[in-house]
Amino acid sequence: MWTLLELIRVVLVLVIGNAILWILERSVYVALGVNVESNLYLVLTSIANLLIIFILYRNKLQFLGWYKGNKNRLPKATTIFFLLSAACCLFIIPFLT
C-alpha cells in the first residue's frame, strides 16, 4: 500500500515540478528572444528539468514520504555534476537555437 502511495507521489512530483520549471524557463527564454518551439529547446530543457527534479527528490523529498527505506542521499560529487550538467543544458540554449 505504501509503495503505491509513494509511486503516486513520485509521479506527482515529476509532473508538478516539471510544469513549474517549464513555465519559469519558458518565460525567461521568451524574454531573451529564444525560439521556444524548436526541438533542441524541448530536449535540453527536459533533460535539465529531470536532472534538477532527480536531485531534489533524492536529496530532500525522498525522506518526507511514506516509504521508509534507506537514507541514502546522492554523493556531493554526483549532486554537483548533475547540477552543472543541468545548468549547462539551460545556459547553452540561447546560443544554439
C-alpha positions as CSV (number, residue, x, y, z in Angstrom):
1,M,0.0,0.0,0.0
2,W,2.7,2.5,1.0
3,T,4.7,1.6,-2.1
4,L,1.7,2.5,-4.3
5,L,1.2,5.8,-2.5
6,E,5.0,6.6,-2.9
7,L,4.8,5.9,-6.6
8,I,1.9,8.2,-7.0
9,R,3.8,10.9,-5.0
10,V,6.8,10.5,-7.3
11,V,4.7,10.9,-10.4
12,L,3.1,14.0,-8.9
13,V,6.5,15.5,-8.0
14,L,7.7,14.8,-11.6
15,V,4.6,16.3,-13.2
16,I,4.2,19.4,-11.0
17,G,7.9,20.0,-10.7
18,N,8.4,19.8,-14.4
19,A,5.4,22.1,-15.1
20,I,6.7,24.8,-12.7
21,L,10.2,24.7,-14.1
22,W,8.9,24.6,-17.6
23,I,6.8,27.8,-17.0
24,L,9.7,29.6,-15.4
25,E,12.2,28.7,-18.1
26,R,9.9,29.4,-20.9
27,S,9.1,32.9,-19.6
28,V,12.9,33.7,-19.3
29,Y,13.7,32.3,-22.8
30,V,10.8,34.2,-24.4
31,A,12.1,37.4,-22.7
32,L,15.5,36.7,-24.2
33,G,14.0,36.1,-27.7
34,V,14.8,32.4,-27.9
35,N,12.8,30.2,-30.2
36,V,10.9,28.1,-27.7
37,E,9.3,26.0,-30.4
38,S,12.5,24.3,-31.5
39,N,13.1,20.6,-30.8
40,L,16.6,21.4,-29.3
41,Y,14.9,23.7,-26.7
42,L,12.5,21.0,-25.8
43,V,15.1,18.3,-25.4
44,L,17.6,20.4,-23.4
45,T,15.0,21.8,-21.0
46,S,13.5,18.3,-20.5
47,I,17.0,16.9,-19.6
48,A,17.8,19.8,-17.3
49,N,14.4,19.6,-15.5
50,L,14.6,15.9,-15.0
51,L,18.1,16.3,-13.5
52,I,17.0,19.0,-11.2
53,I,13.9,17.1,-10.0
54,F,16.0,13.9,-9.5
55,I,18.5,15.8,-7.3
56,L,15.7,17.5,-5.3
57,Y,13.9,14.2,-4.8
58,R,17.0,12.1,-3.9
59,N,18.4,14.7,-1.5
60,K,15.2,16.1,0.1
61,L,11.8,14.9,-0.9
62,Q,12.6,11.1,-0.7
63,F,12.7,11.4,3.1
64,L,9.4,13.2,3.5
65,G,7.2,10.5,2.1
66,W,5.6,7.3,3.4
67,Y,8.3,4.9,2.3
68,K,10.9,4.3,5.0
69,G,13.8,2.8,3.1
70,N,17.5,3.6,3.2
71,K,18.5,7.1,4.0
72,N,21.0,7.3,1.1
73,R,21.4,10.7,-0.4
74,L,23.3,11.4,-3.6
75,P,27.1,11.9,-3.0
76,K,28.2,15.5,-3.1
77,A,30.3,15.0,-6.2
78,T,27.3,13.4,-8.1
79,T,25.0,16.3,-7.0
80,I,27.5,18.9,-8.2
81,F,28.0,17.0,-11.5
82,F,24.2,16.8,-12.2
83,L,23.6,20.4,-11.2
84,L,26.4,21.6,-13.6
85,S,25.0,19.4,-16.3
86,A,21.6,20.9,-15.9
87,A,23.0,24.4,-15.8
88,C,25.0,23.7,-19.0
89,C,21.8,22.5,-20.7
90,L,20.0,25.6,-19.7
91,F,22.7,28.1,-20.4
92,I,23.6,26.9,-23.9
93,I,20.0,27.1,-25.3
94,P,20.1,30.8,-26.3
95,F,23.3,30.1,-28.2
96,L,22.1,27.1,-30.1
97,T,18.6,28.0,-31.1
